[in-house]
Structure formats: structure tokens, C-alpha cells
């Protein structure tokens, strides 16, 4: 299976590490059989997934691990804390949901999908006012051109 790392700690995973696959309807515990880097992705095989059809049901699943993590400083968040947050303007209008995160070389960019549109929000203070994982929300500043 191909995986896009959403955490800087992804490279710490090793064969025989316990991981969880979060899919609609629940979480499945699995053990990594092998993994290797391929460009910005990883190719992962799991002991519990033995064929292509079995792997297909996990397309789009979130893989998480108990491998942890350095302490975060105030205002720092893990990718998995950002993914799925609802995104709002400061006046409370919902823009959409964070569906992807990528790094453009200078900083991370949040991909927000909503209302049939996709928005690219730079993960910098000028654009992102608040990130509130406990409330499942992010607030972005309405800067000209950002939400067009």
C-alpha cells in the first residue's frame, strides 16, 4: 500500500511496529511487515493485508502509531491534529474541511475542501488565526484572494 506521511515521525516506523488503520466504521490493529521510501510516499506492507483486494478497502485510511513524539511547543501541532478540522472565517462562516497537507519548501499548506471548491491555505500566522483541535476547528483570516 502507498502511504503519504502526515507526520515528521513517520520515518521512525520499522518492521514489526504496531499501527492502527482508521477506516469508516472503526479501527484495525495491524503490524508492519515492510516499508520503504518512494519519493514523498512510503510503500508499506502489513502482515494482516495479504492481497490487492484486501488492501483496496484501506484506500484513504489514516494510519497511526504509538511511536511518540517529541514534545510540542506552544502553537505547534501534529499533522493528524490538523487533518479533518473544520475551517471557518473569523465571523463564523464555514469554508470547508482540511483534507490534505503538503509542504511547498517554505512552509506547510493546508488543502481545504468545501462548497465544491478547494482552497490552499498557507500554514503561516498571517493566514491562520487559530488552530483549535479540541474544538475540531481552525479559523483563517479573510485575506483578499485567499478564498476566491
For each residue, the residues with C-beta under 8 A, 3 or more apart:
1: 43 44 45 46 49 55 58
2: 38 41 42 43 44
3: 10 41 42 43 44 63
4: 40 41
5: 8 10 11 40 41 42
6: 10 62 79 80 83 101
7: 10 69 78 79 80
8: 5 11
9: 12 65 67 68 69 70
10: 3 5 6 7 13 42
11: 5 8
12: 9 67
13: 10 17 19 32 35 65 67
14: 17 32 35
15: 32 33 34 35
16: 31 32
17: 13 14 31 32 65 67
18: 29 30 31 65 66
19: 13 29 30 31 32 46 63 64 65
20: 27 28 29 30 63 64 65
21: 27 28 30 46 58 61 62 63
22: 27 61 62 63 64
23: 26 27 28 57 58 61
24:
25:
26: 23
27: 20 21 22 23
28: 20 21 23 48
29: 18 19 20
30: 18 19 20 21 46 47 48 49
31: 16 17 18 19 46 47 48
32: 13 14 15 16 17 19 35 44 45 46 47
33: 15 45 46 47
34: 15 44 45
35: 13 14 15 32 42 43 44 45
36: 42 43
37: 41 42
38: 2 41 42 43
39:
40: 4 5
41: 2 3 4 5 37 38
42: 2 3 5 10 35 36 37 38
43: 1 2 3 35 36 38
44: 1 2 3 32 34 35 63
45: 1 32 33 34 35 49
46: 1 19 21 30 31 32 33 49
47: 30 31 32 33
48: 28 30 31
49: 1 30 45 46 54 55 58
50: 54
51: 54 55
52: 55 56
53: 56 57
54: 49 50 51 57
55: 1 49 51 52 58 59
56: 52 53 59
57: 23 53 54
58: 1 21 23 49 55 61
59: 55 56
60:
61: 21 22 23 58
62: 6 21 22 80 83
63: 3 19 20 21 22 44
64: 19 20 22 80
65: 9 13 17 18 19 20
66: 18
67: 9 12 13 17
68: 9
69: 7 9 72 78
70: 9
71:
72: 69 76 77 78
73: 76
74:
75:
76: 72 73
77: 72 81 82 131 133
78: 7 69 72 81 82
79: 6 7 82 83 101
80: 6 7 62 64 83
81: 77 78 85 131 133
82: 77 78 79 85 98 101 110 131 133 138
83: 6 62 79 80 98 99 100 101
84: 97 98 136
85: 81 82 97 98 131 132 133 136 137 138
86: 94 96 97 136 137 138
87: 94 95 96 97 98 110 112 114 119 121 137 138 139 140
88: 92 93 94 95 137 138 139 140
89: 92 93 95 139 140 142 147
90: 129 139 141 142
91:
92: 88 89
93: 88 89
94: 86 87 88 114
95: 87 88 89 112 114 115 119 140 147
96: 86 87 99 112 113 114 115 117 119
97: 84 85 86 87 112 113 114
98: 82 83 84 85 87 101 110 111 112 138
99: 83 96 111 112 113
100: 83 110 111
101: 6 79 82 83 98 108 109 110 111 123
102: 108 109 111
103: 107 108 109
104: 107 108 109
105:
106:
107: 103 104 122 123 124
108: 101 102 103 104 122 123
109: 101 102 103 104 120 121 122 123
110: 82 87 98 100 101 120 121 122 123 128 138
111: 98 99 100 101 102 118 119 120 121
112: 87 95 96 97 98 99 118 119 120 121
113: 96 97 99 117 118 119
114: 87 94 95 96 97 117 119
115: 95 96
116:
117: 96 113 114
118: 111 112 113
119: 87 95 96 111 112 113 114 146 147
120: 109 110 111 112
121: 87 109 110 111 112 127 128 140 146
122: 107 108 109 110 126 127 128
123: 101 107 108 109 110 127 128
124: 107 127 128
125: 128
126: 122 141 143
127: 121 122 123 124 140 141 143 146
128: 110 121 122 123 124 125 131 138 139 140 141
129: 90 139 140 141
130: 137 138 139
131: 77 81 82 85 128 138
132: 85 135 136 137 138 139
133: 77 81 82 85 136
134:
135: 132
136: 84 85 86 132 133
137: 85 86 87 88 130 132
138: 82 85 86 87 88 98 110 128 130 131 132
139: 87 88 89 90 128 129 130 132
140: 87 88 89 95 121 127 128 129 146
141: 90 126 127 128 129 146
142: 89 90 146 147
143: 126 127 146
144:
145: 148
146: 119 121 127 140 141 142 143
147: 89 95 119 142
148: 145
